[in-house]
Amino acid sequence: MHKLIAESRSIRVALLKALYLALHADPGQGWVWRRELERQAGSAIDFELNYLSERHYLQADGPKYRISATGIDFIEQEND
């Protein structure tokens, strides 16, 4: 169980980092397609996207995702 939790957390952080970089590169948009996030994660990401959405760490627009201000704050705190 501990391994599953650690892997899920690692995927969530990686997703947020990818979304952070996308928004930083294109502040006017910053949307990333779900299939690109799945490709980067190398696995299914339904659980992780649902969790991040419920925590308001990201925004969804159909199959596209963008990091929210809350998600940015989380990633920046992780790197302190």
CORGIUR-V440007 format. One line per field, one symbol per residue. phi: phi as a letter, one per 40 degrees, with the letter a starting at -180 (. if undefined). psi: psi as a letter, one per 30 degrees, with the letter a starting at -180 (. if undefined). Layout:
phi=???
psi=???
This chain:
phi=.dcccccccccccccccccccccccadcbgcbcdcccccccgacbddccccccccgcabbbgcbbaccccccdccccccc
psi=eeeeeeeeeeeeeeeeeeeeeeeefiffdgkkkeeeeeeefglkgeeeeeeeeefhflkkibgkkkkleeeeeeeeefg.
